[in-house]
Amino acid sequence: MISRRYVSRACTVHRATRPNQIWSWDITLLPTLVRGVYLHLYLAMDVWSRRVVGWRVATRSSAETAARFVVQACADAKIDPRGLVLHSDNGTPMRGSTLLCTLQWLGVVPSFSRPHVSDDNPYSEALFRTLKHTPAYPHLPFCDLGSAQHWVAKFVDWYNGAHRHSAIRYVTPDQRHFGREQQVLKHRRDLYERARAANPERWARGIRNWAPVGPVVLNPDRSTG
């Protein structure tokens, strides 16, 4: 039985200061050759580092598939899931009893978007925009499950390891997730400082801020300001 108090943790403000404290996940549709038939892409990302930590392409959307997806993502990340905050919108699979029971069993804390609010899952929404607007996104529908899985695997490798993310000072999600951003940003800052010293008239406004991004807040309180 699912604790009512457990499920009610919907709009609590959460703050991430390191990887694997808050994940965001969602499901998007991938077109197939059959009109009206879609594959379902499950994607989970670490909110602090923006790294994709889990994905699955399935033929349907369900709480059961979501539960297996979350369990596998935690295993692949080699983390203790107790205390991990898992954020999503209020879709049917996200609220399904099978998934919620699995989260309770794992010790994962569910977090949900506010009802009737369309922009409360911004991290996953931004990830899907990147996925579907990258020049590498197929112009034709996927012919089968295998082709979709192959493409998503390539996208995730690129996104985590090569994509310089604007929200984290243009380091890659892997660099931030695995503690390499400090070195990368220091090298970049030193490079800019040398350029400024050589041509100070070109840098009247100073150099770009290359300090690492600080804590990331989920469900910030919007009642003030």
BAZA-333763 format. One record per atom (N, C-alpha, C, O): y, x, z. Coordinates in steps of 0.02 Angstrom, whole numbers, plus 50000, padded with zeros to 5 digits. Layout:
N
YXZ/...
//
This chain:
225
499405004250000/500005000050000/500635004450000/500665009450036/501125002649959/501735006549953/502225004550007/502374998650016/502485009550042/502985008150093/503625005550062/503885008550015/503885000050087/504504997150061/505085001950073/505535002550031/505075005250129/505605010150144/505585015950095/506095018650075/504975017850075/504875023350028/505175021649961/505525025749931/505055015749936/505305013749870/506055012549871/506375012949818/506345011049928/507055009149931/507535015049922/508135013949919/507285021149918/507715026949912/507975027449841/507775032049804/508405022949822/508605022549752/509215026649736/509185031149693/509775025349768/510415028449749/510645033549801/511245034649808/510185036549837/510365041849884/510655047749845/510405049449791/511165050849872/511445056849841/510985062749856/510815064049913/510785066349804/510345072149810/510695078249782/511055077749732/510595083849814/510915090149792/510385095449781/509975096749825/510405098549722/509935103849706/510295110549708/510825111349678/510015115349744/510295122049749/509825127349720/509995133249719/509255125149697/508755129749668/508265125549627/508295119449627/507815128949592/507335125249551/506855121049593/506745122449652/506575115949561/506035111849589/506235108049652/505815106849696/506865106249656/507085101649708/507185094649681/507025089749714/507455094149619/507565087649587/507335088149515/507545092549477/506905083549496/506705082849426/506955076049401/507015071249439/507095075749336/507275069549303/506775068449247/506585073149212/506565062149238/506095060949183/506235054249149/506565049849178/505985053649089/506085047449051/505575047348993/505215052148982/505575041848957/505125040848900/505555039048840/506005034848845/505425042148784/505755040248722/505235038948668/504665041148673/505445035348616/504985033448562/505025038348504/505565040748486/504455039848476/504405043948416/504115039748360/503585036748369/504435039348302/504195034948249/503555037548217/503435043548213/503135032948193/502535034648156/502585031748085/503075028448068/502085033048045/502085030547976/502005022947972/502145019947921/501775019948027/501675012648028/502305009448056/502505010848112/502605005148017/503225001848038/503104997948104/502634994048109/503544999148153/503504995648216/503014998748266/502954996348323/502675004148246/502205007548292/502505014348310/502695018148266/502535015648374/502855021848398/502395025648446/501955022748479/502495032148448/502205036248501/502705036748558/503305035848547/502455038148617/502885038248676/502895045248705/502385047948726/503495048148705/503575054948731/503835054748802/504385052248816/503435057448848/503625058148918/503905065248927/503585070148909/504515065748955/504815072248966/505105072649036/505465068049058/504955077949071/505245079149137/505625085749136/505385090749108/506215085849167/506605091949169/506855093349239/506955088749279/506945099749254/507225101749318/507985100949313/508305103749269/508275097049358/508985095549355/509405101749367/509935102449336/509185106249410/509585112149426/509605117049368/510135119849352/509035118249336/509005123349284/509005120449214/509095124149165/508915113849207/508855110349143/508215112249105/508165110849046/507745115349138/507125117349106/506645111449099/506565107549147/506335110749041/505805105749034/505195108149073/504925113449059/504995104149122/504435106149165/503795102349150/503265103949177/503835097349107/503235093649088/503365089049030/503915086349023/502855088248988/502915083548932/502225081048913/501715084248925/502225075148882/501605072148858/501775067148803/502245063248811/501395067248749/501455062248697/500865057548704/500285059748702/501005051148710/500475046148720/500565040348671/501095039648641/500045036448665/500075030748619/500375024548651/500525019648617/500485024748717/500785019048749/501175021248810/501115026948834/501585016748835/501985017948894/501695013848952/501645007748947/501515017249006/501215013749063/501305017749126/501415023849124/501255014349183/501295017749248/500705022349258/500775027549291/500125020549231/499535024649239/499615031349202/499475036649229/499865030949140/499995037049102/500535041249136/500485047349139/501045037849162/501585041349197/501325045049258/501535050649273/500865041849294/500585045049354/500205051349336/500285056549369/499805051049283/499435056949262/499915062349238/499805068349249/500435060249205/500945064949180/501285068749237/501365074849233/501475065249290/501805068449347/501335073249383/501525078749401/500715071049393/500225075449427/500125081849387/500105087349415/500065081249321/499965087049279/500575091549279/500505097749281/501175088649278/501785092649278/501845096749342/502035102549340/501685093749398/501705097349462/501195103049463/501335108449488/500595101749435/500075106849433/500285112549387/500195118449403/500565110849329/500775116049281/501345120349310/501385126349296/501785117249349/502335120949380/502125125049440/502505129149465/501505123849464/501235127449521/501685126749583/501845131749616/501885120549597/502325119349654/501985114849704/501505111249688/502215115149766/502045110149817/502515104249806/503115104949818/502255098549785/502715093049766/503025089449825/503465085149814/502825090949886/503095087249943/503845088549950/504065094249956/504225083049949/504945083449955/505305083849888/505925083149886/504945084849834/505255084749768/505545077849754/505205072849764/506165077649730/506485071249710/506355070349635/506505074749595/506085064549617/505945062949548/506375057049527/506265051449550/506855058349482/507345053249463/507165050149396/506925053549351/507295043649390/507165040149327/507605033949324/507965032349371/507565030549267/507895024049262/507425018749292/506925020449325/507585012449281/507195007049311/506695003949264/506534997949269/506435007849217/505945005249169/505305003049204/505165005149260/504924998949169/504304996149198/503815001549219/503545001149274/503685006849178/503225012049201/503465015649263/503065017649305/504125016449270/504405020149326/504325016349392/504285019349445/504305009749387/504255005449447/503535003149459/503404999549507/503075005149415/502395002749421/502055005249485/502185010749508/501635001049512/501315002649577/500865008849572/500815012649620/500545009849515/500105015749508/500505022149514/500295026749549/501075022449481/501495028449486/501785029249556/501775034749584/502035023849585/502335024449652/501825026449704/501985030349750/501215023849698/500685025949745/500535033349736/500415036949785/500525035649674/500395042749660/500945047149689/500815052449718/501575045049681/502125048949709/502085049249785/502205054449815/501905043649815/501835043549888/501275048149910/501345051749960/500735048149874/500165052549889/500365059949882/500145064149922/500765061449831/500985068349820/501525070549869/501625076549880/501875065749899/502455067349941/503095067949902/503585070749927/503095065449840/503685065649797/504145059749814/503905054249825/504795061049815/505285055849833/505555052749769/505875056149729/505435046249757/505705043049696/506455041649703/506695039949756/506805042449648/507515040849645/507625037049580/507355038749528/508025031649585/508115027249527/508845026349510/509285026749554/508975025049446/509645023149425/509835016549458/509405012649477/510485015349463/510715009049489/510575003449439/510625004549379/510394997549463/510264992049417/510854990549371/511424990549394/510714989349308/511214987349258/511724992749244/512264991249219/511564999049261/512015004649246/511665009049194/511105011349205/511995010149138/511655013349081/511695020949082/511335024249044/512115023949124/512215031249121/512025034749185/512305039949201/511555031949222/511355034949286/510765039749279/510505042149330/510545041049218/510015046049209/510265051049157/509945052049105/510835054349171/511185058249119/510795064349096/510865066349038/510405067449139/510055073549120/509525072249068/509475075849018/509115067149079/508605065449030/508915062748966/508675064248911/509445058848972/509775056248913/510055061948870/510005061748808/510355066848902/510625072548865/510065076548832/510145078948775/509505077148866/508925080748837/508675077148775/508525080348724/508615070548778/508385066848720/508875067248662/508675067448604/509525067348677/510015068148623/509925074948589/509955075348527/509825080148628/509705086748599/509075086748556/509075089348501/508545083648582/507915083448546/507985079948479/507735082448428/508325074348478/508345070248417/508905072248369/508935069748313/509345076648391/509885078848347/509825086248328/510255088848292/509305089548351/509215096448329/509045096448255/508685092048232/509285101348217/509135101548145/508385101848131/508165100048076/507985104048180/507265104548169/506905097848177/506305097448164/507265092648200/506925086148209/506685083548142/507065083548093/506055081348137/505775079348072/506175073648039/506385068948073/506265074147974/506605068847937/506135063047922/506355057447910/505485064447924/504985059247911/504625057547976/504595061648021/504345051547982/503965049648042/503365054248052/503125057448006/503125054448113/502525058348129/501915054848101/501845048748106/501465058748070/500885055648039/500335054048088/499925049648076/500315057648145/499805056248195/500005059348261/500515062648267/499585058348312/499725060848379/499755068448380/500185071448413/499305071648344/499275078948343/499895082148315/500135087148342/500165079248261/500775082148232/501365081348279/501785085848282/501405075848315/501945074848363/501885079848421/502375082748442/501275080848445/501175085648499/501355092648477/501665096448515/501175094448416/501335101148391/502085102148387/502335107448407/502445097148362/503175097848356/503505098148425/503955102348436/503295093848471/503605093848538/503485100548573/503925103148607/502885103348566/502745109848597/503215115148571/503465119248610/503345115148506/503815120048477/504525118748502/504895123548517/504715112448507/505385110848532/505475113248604/505985116348620/504985111948646/505035113848717/505085121448724/505475123948764/504695125148684/504725132448686/505425134848668/505705139248700/505715131748615/506395133648595/506905131748648/507335135748666/506855125648672/507355123048719/507355127248783/507895129048808/506775128748810/506735132548873/506915139848864/507245142848906/506695142748808/506745150048802/507295152648758/507475158548763/507585148448714/508085150948667/508735147048668/509265149748650/508725140748688/509315136548687/509805138548742/509635138348801/510405140548723/510915142448771/511305136148791/511705133648753/511165133848850/511395127348872/512115127548897/512285131648940/512545123248869/513255123448885/513395121648958/513895123948986/512965117648989/513085115549059/512925120949110/513095120249168/512585126249089/512395131549135/512645138349110/512295143449114/513275138349084/513615144449062/513255147849003/513275153948996/512935143948962/512625146448901/512075151648915/511975156248875/511735150848970/511105154448979/510545149548959/510675143548951/509945151948951/509395147548934/509125144348998/509195147149052/508805138548993/508495135549052/507995140349086/507955140549147/507605144049047/507135148749077/507495154149117/507275155949172/508045156649090/508415161849127/508665159349194/508635162949243/508915153249196/509165150449259/508585148749305/508605150149365/508065145749278/507505143449319/507145149249354/506935148649411/507085154849318/506705160449345/507135166049372/506905171749380/507775164549387/508195169249423/508485174949383/508655180149411/508535174149317/508805179549276/509535178449256/509825182649223/509825172749275/510495171149252/511025175949280/511515177549246/510935178249343/511435182649373/511525188949330/512085191049317/510975191949310/511005198049270/511315196749202/511735200549178/511115191249171/511375189449104/512125188249107/512495190849065/512355184449157/513065182749162/513485188749182/514055189449161/513205193149224/513575199249242/513675203649180/514225206249170/513165204349141/513225208349079/513745205249033/514145208849002/513745198749028/514215195248985/514935196049011/515405197148972/515015195449077/515685196149107/515945203349096/516535204249080/515515208249106/515715215249096/515925216449023/516405220049010/515565213448977/515725214148906/516415211248891/516815214248855/516555205348919/517205202248909/517765206248942/518315206848914/517635209049000/518145213049035/518315219348994/518895221348991/517815222348964/517955228248922/518365226448861/518815230048841/518205220648831/518585218348774/519305216848793/519775218248755/519395213948852/520065212448875/520465218748889/521055219248873/520135223648919/520475229948934/520695233548870/521215236748868/520285232848817/520445236148754/521015232548716/521405235748681/521055225948723/521555222048688/521855216748735/521725210748726/522235218748785/522485214048836/522915208548806/522935203048834/523265209848751/523695204648722/523295198748695/523565193248688/522665199748681/522245194248655/521945189948711/521645184748698/522035192248773/521705188848829/522225186848881/522115187748941/522785184148859/523325182348905/523105177148957/523365177149013/522655172948940/522415167748986/521795169849026/521505165749061/521605176049020/521025178349056/520385176949017/520405174148962/519825178949045/519185178049011/518855171649034/519055168649083/518345169648998/517965163749015/517625164749083/517445170349102/517535159249119/517185159549184/516445160549172/516095156249146/516195166449193/515485167849186/515125167949253/514595170949259/515405164749304/515065164149368/514505159049362/514585154049327/513935160149393/513385155349389/513595148449414/513995147849460/513325143349383/513465136549403/513165135349473/512615137749487/513535131849515/513305130649583/512825124849589/512465123249541/512805121549647/512355115949658/512475110249608/513025109349583/511955106549595/511975100749550/511855094549591/511365094249629/512285089549584/512235083449624/511975077749581/512205076549526/511485074249608/511195068349576/511425062149614/511435062049675/511615056949577/511875050749607/512505052149648/512525049949706/513005055549621/513605056849661/513945050349679/513905045349643/514285050449737/514645044549761/515265043549718/515715047649718/515275037949680/515845036549636/516325031549666/516785029149632/516235029949729/516675025049761/517345028049778/517835024449789/517365034849780/518005038149796/518275041149733/517905042649686/518925042149731/519235045049671/519245039749619/519485040949564/
//
